[in-house]
């Protein structure tokens, strides 16, 4: 019964993080549109619209970066809120890329897309590739989360062997 409750709690946390991410991108999108409204429609407005889309894309990219950095800053305080903020930043980044793709200017548009790629890869590396604080090393040298060692006997040995193999595989792929 406890396992079912834990699974239900985990699912609720995932759903909450996802909807927090959607709320963040909605808040940022509405905020940008409020303080930087769309230009009026005229017959000569193609250049104006391209400029508007490029500027909006850059503003959204900056906002997405700030939200993703916030998610890294609060990662130790609560994973649900940090994950929701990270999703909000990623969704905002997708929004920025979508608006940027529709801007007609080639080089500025390419620079916005390159910045989005670099920021996303950088935040992903920082969040998922670095060792977590408080991590310990097992006897085999593999990474183990805090609280490891609660299994007993054969299960602990098997888990340590699997972790060591995964760690060796990861080293082999990095080299």
LINPEDA-V692407 format. One record per pair of residues at least 6 apart in sequence whose C-alpha atoms are under 6 Angstrom apart, sorted by sequence separation. I is the first residue (numbers start at 1). GAP is how many residues later the second one is. If there is no record, write none. Layout:
<<I:GAP> <I:GAP>>
This chain:
<<137:6> <75:7> <137:7> <74:8> <136:8> <100:9> <135:9> <135:10> <71:11> <135:11> <71:14> <71:15> <68:18> <68:21> <142:21> <67:22> <142:22> <64:25> <142:25> <64:28> <64:29> <61:32> <61:35> <60:36> <57:39> <57:42> <57:43> <53:46> <54:46> <54:49> <53:50> <50:53> <50:54> <17:63> <21:63> <25:63> <20:64> <21:64> <24:64> <17:66> <18:66> <21:66> <22:66> <17:67> <21:67> <25:67>>
